[in-house]
Amino acid sequence: MEDIKAYIESGVLELYVLGDLSAEEKAEVEALALKNPAIKAELDEIEKATHLYADVHDIEPADELRHRILNSLMTNLGDDRTFSKGKYNQPEARVAPIKPATTSIFYKYAFAASILLLCLCGGALVMVLNRLQNARQQLVTYQLQNQKFTRQVSQMDEEIAVFRDTTFRFVKLKGTAKMPQANVTVAWSSQRKKVMLDVATAALPAPDKGHQYQLWAIANGKPVDLGVFDAAEADSTKMMEMKSTGEAQAFAITLEPTGGSPKPTTEPLVIAAL
């Protein structure tokens, strides 16, 4: 099974939302989102954050600039026939026939210069808007990275709190004959009904794609499901919160089909009695 939480924290989903992935990478993200609700939910959260940030920091072109462009169009969009209907085209102007031609050429050059200036202004405006868009995307990226860092810090604070909480009991599960080298540590607080699994130090081989490890609490002689996990998700600081329970005489781990089973289908791989 793929490392879902590590994949979510890798930054790939943020790049997907910003459109910075190749076609193959986009297809991979979309395929994973269809298979994994956690990835789909994270994508939805990132898109919501991106749209919210874009709406808050949206920059519209100034009204003054828009009016200047429209006024320039209204002033300069004419033709030679319009310009030739001035006083130089009146009968009395026949005494100096060269003036209408000179004036017409002048207006032609003025009109061409105005169009050129308008194009330059339009190009400059497009360049400025592109830079503003890039800056806005960078700000969104920084915000998403900050949110991820905040979550990581919050998770580390929660893990430290487990070690400081005297109601927690740390139980070392050792491997059975089927997996003698395996061992896992479980932190359990019967008062808080909270179970934490130390996957960072778990000595368990990665299961195949069709199976997951499942943690059980043995309470009153019956196995109680505490959730599934994948040893491949382990990192240097991670403790995984499992399902809660207030009663347990022992803990055990079995290898079950992906998604878990309502009851154990195999013998325990690691186990410890309290």
HUWOGI-V894364 format. One line per field, one symbol per residue. ss: DSSP state (@ for helix, = for strand, . for the rest). phi: phi as a letter, one per 30 degrees, with the letter a starting at -180 (. if undefined). psi: psi as a letter, one per 20 degrees, with the letter a starting at -180 (. if undefined). Layout:
ss = ???
phi = ???
psi = ???
//
This chain:
ss = ...@@@@@...@@@@@@@....@@@@@@@@@@@@@.@@@@@@@@@@@@@@@@@@@@......@@@@@@@@@@@@@@...@@@@...@@@.@@@@@@.@@@@@@@@@@@@@@@@@@@@@@@@@@@@@@@@@@@@@@@@@@@@@@@@@@@@@@@@@@@@@@@@@@@....=======.@@@...=======....==========.......=========..========.@@@......==........========............====.
phi = .dddddddddjdddddddiccddddddddddddddbedddddddddddddddddddcdcceddddddddddddddcdbbdddddcdddcdeddddbdddeddddddddddddddddddddddddddddddddddddddddddddddddddddddddddddddddddddccccccdcddbdddabcccbcdddhcbbcdddcdcbdddddcbbdbcbccbhibdcdcjcabddddbdbcbcdcddacbacabbbbcbeejjbdbecbddcbaacd
psi = pqnghhghiiihhghghikjqrhghghgghghhhhohggggggggghghgggghghjpoqqqhggghggghhghhinarhhghikahijqhiiiimihgggggghghghggghggghgggggghgggghghhgghhhhggghgghhgghgggghghhhghhghhoiiqpopopqqahhmhiqqqppppohgilppppnihjpnpqprrijqqqppqpopkjqpppjrrrphiiqaijppppaqqqippirqqprorqpirqhqpirqqhqqpq.
//
